[in-house]
Amino acid sequence: MFDSGVGGLTVLRALERHLPRDAFLYVGDTARVPWGTKGPDTVQRYSVRVARHLVDSGCRAIVIACNTASAFALEAVRAAVSVPVIDVITPVAVEVARALAAPPASARHVAVLGTRGTVASHAYPRALAAIDNTLITHQRPCPLFVPLVEEGWVDGAVPEAIARTYLDPLLRENSPDALILGCTHYPMMSAVIARVARAILGRDVPLFESGDATANALAELLGAPSPDTRPVAPSARLQVTDSPELFLDIASRFLGRPVDTVEHIDLAG
């Protein structure tokens, strides 16, 4: 699995929980982060390079653990490698559509929070419409959430004020029935987002994020686990293209467990 940086670790955390007998290789392209501000061609080029590295390392499936790369590079990666490739957008769209299944006469609204790149791609509206074209989708970019999460500011007065600034007009105008956290960083702020949404709407709104949905999709793809010759303790190798030391502390926070080793790799080109 791969991401431009650390956000995809929230997906890895879910995969370790759902698939405890599988081993994972996570690549964070930290030398070229962020991808959310890059153009589609650049994101495709970076994604294909990392995907080929994963295949060369012996991976039997690839998870694009990045919303921006899922939006812009899914088909390019699938064309470039010979193993199955899962994105983090489609599984969430499937779960949201299933949760909001209702007669067509009932208007159902979905709000999507994401990076500027993901929102501009309209990947979530397309994915939701492909499953259920009666769903009405509204989007809002929340660019400050990523630096807040990476600094560890996931709750308290500052993140709550920023969350309210982003959510207030979106939720008041559209009163959504579901809220998608369309960036893999955002689950780290799910508590404050849920609290702010409840204060604005006067009710709870279901939150959907990539981790569990993608884990379920990968489990279905891989089928029954192999005989239990593999450990049930988390088994993930972490590789980054720049500064393993900086990644180490953040990785422990995102995964909710100690991380002892992060490898440096060179993916230039």
C-alpha positions in Angstrom: 0.0 0.0 0.0 1.2 3.5 -0.6 0.4 7.2 0.1 2.3 10.4 -0.4 3.0 10.6 3.3 1.5 9.5 6.6 -2.2 9.7 6.1 -2.5 6.2 4.6 -1.4 4.8 8.0 -5.0 5.2 9.2 -5.9 2.7 6.4 -3.0 0.4 7.5 -4.2 0.5 11.0 -7.6 -0.8 9.9 -6.0 -3.5 7.7 -3.9 -4.7 10.6 -7.1 -5.0 12.6 -9.2 -6.7 10.0 -6.5 -8.9 8.4 -4.2 -9.8 11.3 -2.6 -12.8 9.5 -1.4 -10.8 6.5 1.8 -8.9 6.2 1.9 -5.4 4.8 4.4 -3.2 3.1 3.6 0.6 3.4 5.4 3.2 1.3 5.1 6.9 2.0 6.6 9.1 -0.7 7.6 11.7 1.8 10.3 13.2 -0.5 7.5 14.4 -2.8 4.7 15.1 -0.3 2.1 16.6 -0.6 0.4 15.1 -3.7 -2.9 16.9 -3.0 -1.5 20.0 -4.7 0.0 18.2 -7.7 -1.6 17.9 -11.1 -3.1 14.6 -12.3 -0.2 13.7 -14.6 2.3 14.1 -11.8 0.2 12.1 -9.3 -0.1 9.3 -11.9 3.6 9.3 -12.5 4.5 9.1 -8.8 1.8 6.5 -8.2 2.9 4.2 -11.0 6.5 4.4 -9.8 5.6 3.4 -6.2 3.2 0.6 -7.4 6.0 -1.0 -9.5 8.2 -0.9 -6.5 5.6 -2.8 -4.5 5.1 -5.4 -7.1 8.9 -5.8 -7.4 8.9 -6.4 -3.6 6.5 -9.3 -3.9 3.2 -7.8 -3.0 0.1 -9.7 -4.2 -2.3 -6.8 -4.1 -2.0 -3.0 -3.9 -4.0 -0.5 -1.9 -3.8 3.1 -3.0 -4.1 4.5 0.5 -4.5 8.1 -0.7 -7.6 9.8 -1.8 -5.8 12.1 -4.3 -4.0 9.2 -5.9 -7.2 7.1 -5.9 -8.9 10.0 -7.7 -6.3 10.6 -10.3 -4.2 7.5 -10.7 -6.3 4.3 -10.2 -6.6 3.4 -13.8 -3.0 4.3 -14.6 -1.8 2.0 -11.7 -4.0 -0.8 -12.8 -2.7 -0.6 -16.3 0.9 -0.6 -15.1 0.9 -3.6 -12.7 -0.3 -7.2 -12.9 -1.7 -7.5 -9.4 -5.2 -6.4 -8.1 -5.4 -2.7 -7.1 -7.9 -1.3 -4.6 -8.6 2.4 -4.1 -9.9 4.1 -1.0 -12.8 6.0 -2.6 -15.0 3.2 -4.1 -15.3 1.1 -0.9 -16.5 4.2 1.1 -19.0 5.1 -1.7 -20.4 1.6 -1.6 -20.8 1.7 2.2 -22.5 5.1 2.2 -24.9 4.1 -0.6 -25.8 0.9 1.3 -26.3 2.8 4.5 -28.6 5.4 2.9 -30.6 3.0 0.8 -34.1 4.4 0.6 -37.0 4.8 -1.9 -35.9 7.2 -4.7 -38.5 9.8 -3.6 -36.5 10.3 -0.4 -33.8 13.0 -1.0 -30.5 11.9 0.7 -27.6 14.2 1.0 -23.9 13.3 1.4 -21.3 15.8 2.5 -17.6 15.2 1.6 -14.6 16.7 3.3 -11.4 16.4 1.4 -8.2 18.0 0.2 -8.4 20.6 -2.6 -7.2 18.0 -5.1 -9.7 15.3 -4.2 -12.6 17.8 -4.1 -11.6 19.3 -7.5 -11.5 15.8 -9.0 -15.1 15.1 -8.1 -14.2 11.5 -7.5 -16.6 11.0 -4.7 -19.7 12.5 -6.5 -18.9 10.3 -9.5 -18.4 7.2 -7.4 -21.6 7.7 -5.4 -23.6 8.5 -8.6 -22.3 5.4 -10.3 -23.9 3.3 -7.4 -27.0 5.4 -6.7 -27.7 8.5 -8.9 -30.4 9.7 -6.5 -27.8 10.7 -3.9 -27.1 14.4 -3.7 -23.4 15.2 -2.9 -21.9 18.3 -1.5 -18.1 18.9 -1.0 -15.9 21.2 1.0 -12.0 21.3 0.9 -10.5 21.4 4.4 -6.8 22.0 3.8 -5.8 22.9 7.4 -6.9 19.5 8.7 -3.8 17.8 7.4 -1.2 20.0 9.1 -3.2 20.0 12.3 -3.2 16.2 12.3 0.5 15.9 11.6 1.2 18.3 14.5 -0.9 16.2 16.8 -3.6 18.9 17.2 -6.6 16.6 16.8 -8.8 18.0 19.5 -9.3 21.1 21.6 -10.2 24.7 20.9 -8.0 25.3 17.8 -9.1 22.3 15.7 -12.7 22.7 16.9 -12.7 26.3 15.7 -11.2 25.4 12.3 -13.7 22.4 12.0 -16.6 24.7 12.7 -15.4 27.2 10.1 -15.3 24.5 7.4 -18.4 22.6 8.5 -20.9 25.3 9.4 -21.9 26.6 6.0 -21.7 23.1 4.4 -23.9 21.4 7.0 -26.4 24.3 7.6 -27.1 24.7 3.9 -27.4 20.9 3.1 -28.3 19.1 6.3 -26.5 15.9 5.2 -27.5 12.3 6.1 -23.9 11.2 6.0 -20.4 12.8 6.2 -17.5 11.3 4.3 -14.0 12.0 5.7 -12.4 12.1 2.2 -8.8 12.3 3.3 -6.9 9.5 5.1 -5.7 12.1 7.7 -9.2 13.1 8.7 -10.1 10.0 10.8 -7.6 11.3 13.3 -9.9 14.2 13.9 -13.2 12.2 13.8 -14.1 13.0 17.4 -13.9 16.8 17.0 -15.6 16.6 13.5 -18.5 14.5 15.0 -18.9 16.9 17.9 -18.9 20.0 15.7 -21.4 18.4 13.3 -23.7 17.5 16.2 -23.6 21.0 17.5 -24.4 22.5 14.1 -27.2 20.1 13.1 -28.6 19.3 16.6 -28.3 15.6 15.8 -25.6 13.0 15.1 -24.5 12.5 11.5 -22.8 9.2 10.5 -19.2 9.5 9.6 -17.6 7.3 6.9 -13.9 6.9 6.3 -11.6 4.8 4.2 -10.0 2.5 6.7 -12.6 -0.1 7.6 -14.3 0.1 4.2 -11.0 -0.6 2.4 -10.1 -3.4 4.8 -13.4 -5.1 4.0 -12.9 -4.7 0.3 -9.4 -6.1 0.5 -10.5 -9.1 2.7 -13.2 -9.9 0.1 -10.6 -9.7 -2.7 -8.0 -11.9 -1.0 -10.5 -14.5 0.1 -9.9 -16.9 2.9 -6.6 -16.4 4.8 -3.8 -18.9 4.3 -3.2 -21.5 7.1 -2.2 -19.6 10.2 1.6 -19.8 9.6 1.8 -16.0 9.9 1.8 -14.0 13.1 -1.4 -12.3 14.4 0.7 -9.5 15.8 0.9 -6.4 13.5 3.3 -7.3 10.7 4.1 -4.2 8.5 7.2 -2.9 7.0 7.3 0.9 6.6 9.3 2.6 3.9 9.7 6.3 3.1 11.5 8.2 0.5 12.8 10.9 2.9 13.6 11.4 6.6 12.7 8.1 8.4 13.4 9.8 11.7 10.6 12.3 11.3 8.2 9.6 10.1 8.8 7.4 13.1 7.1 9.4 15.7 4.1 10.3 13.5 3.7 6.6 12.5 3.4 5.6 16.1 0.6 8.1 16.7 -1.3 7.1 13.5 -1.0 3.4 14.1 -1.7 3.5 17.9 1.3 1.3 18.6 5.0 1.6 18.9 7.0 1.7 15.6 10.6 0.8 15.9 11.9 0.8 12.3 11.3 2.9 9.2 13.3 2.1 6.1 14.6 4.7 3.6 14.2 3.9 -0.1 15.0 5.8 -3.3 12.2 6.1 -5.8 13.6 8.9 -7.9 12.3 9.0 -11.5 
